[in-house]
Amino acid sequence: MTRVEAKLEAARADLETHDGVLIAFSGGVDSSVVAALAHDALGEDAIACTAKSETLPEAELEDATRVAEEIGIRHEIVEFSELESDRFVENDDDRCYHCRTMRLGEMFQAAREFGIETVCDGTNADDPGAGHRPGLQAVEELDVYSPLLAHDVSKEEVRAIATHYGLSVADKPSMACLSSRIPTGLEVTEERLTRVERAEALLRQWGFDQFRVRDHDGLARIEIAPDELDRALDQGFVETVRDALSDLGFEHVTLDLHGYRTGSVSPGGEDAAESD
C-alpha cells in the first residue's frame, strides 16, 4: 500500500466512525475529495452542502452541482449574503475570517436541520503554512472537522486521491471567492462583484485556464498564467476584452505582465477564502 493509499484508507475509516457528516462543499478538489471519502464511508449519511452568495461565481455553483452528481452524494444548497455584514464589506485584513465564519455558520444551521452533528471542510495539510489565512481561525473556532488536515494529506496527495476516485476536478486550479479580486481597504459591493464575475466569464470563454480580473476601483487588472500570456496578446482578444470590460463599467483595462499570482491584492500573499 502506498503512502497516499494509506492516508486515504485512514481518512475513510475515520469518517466511518461518524453517524453522519455535512461537508462544506465548493466543488473544488479539496472539498470534492472529502465528499467522495465521506460518501464512500457513509453513503446516504453524508451530505455535500454549498453556500450560495454574491461572492460565489455562478459557474462555480454549476460545477459544484455537477461534481456532486459525479460523486453520487446528496447535494444541498443554502443561500446567504456576506454583504449583510459591515465587517465583511469594509474589506479589512480579516475579510476572509468574517466570510468563513458566516459561511460555516450556514453549514452548521443546515446540519442541525438534517440531524447531523459533524461539519467537515476541505482544509488540507498544506493550508496552515500558506501565508496569511484568517479563514482557518474560523474553522478552528467553530470546531469544523478537517479530515485532510487530520490525516496529513497534502495538496499533491489530495489531487492523487481525486484521480483515484476518477473526479473530473483532480487538476482543477484553486478558485478563491470573488471578493479576493478587490484590494484590501476597498469596499466589497455587489456592483464590483458582479462586474468581476462577468469579466472573468469572458476570459473563460476565450479558453484561459488560470487567471484573475482584479478590480482596482474601476481599473481592471487582468492576471493570466505566464504560460498563457502569449494568447492574451492576440489582437482579437485585446480588442474584445477591452470593449467588453469597458461596457461592464471598468474605466481602464490593463494586462499585468507579471502574470497570474495568488494574493496580489490581499495581505500576506493570499487569495483569501480559497474555494477548494
Secondary structure by P-SEA (a helix, b strand, c coil): ccaaaaaaaaaaaaaaaccbbbbbccccaaaaaaaaaaaacccccbbbbbbbcccccaaaaaaaaaaaaaaccbbbbbbbbccccccccccccaaaaaaaaaaaaaaaaaaaaacccccccccccccccccccaaaaaaaaaccccccccccccaaaaaaaaaaaccccccccccccccccccccccccaaaaaaaaaaaaaaaaacccbbbbbbcccbbbbbcccccccccccaaaaaaaaaaaaaacccbbbbccccccccccccccccccccc
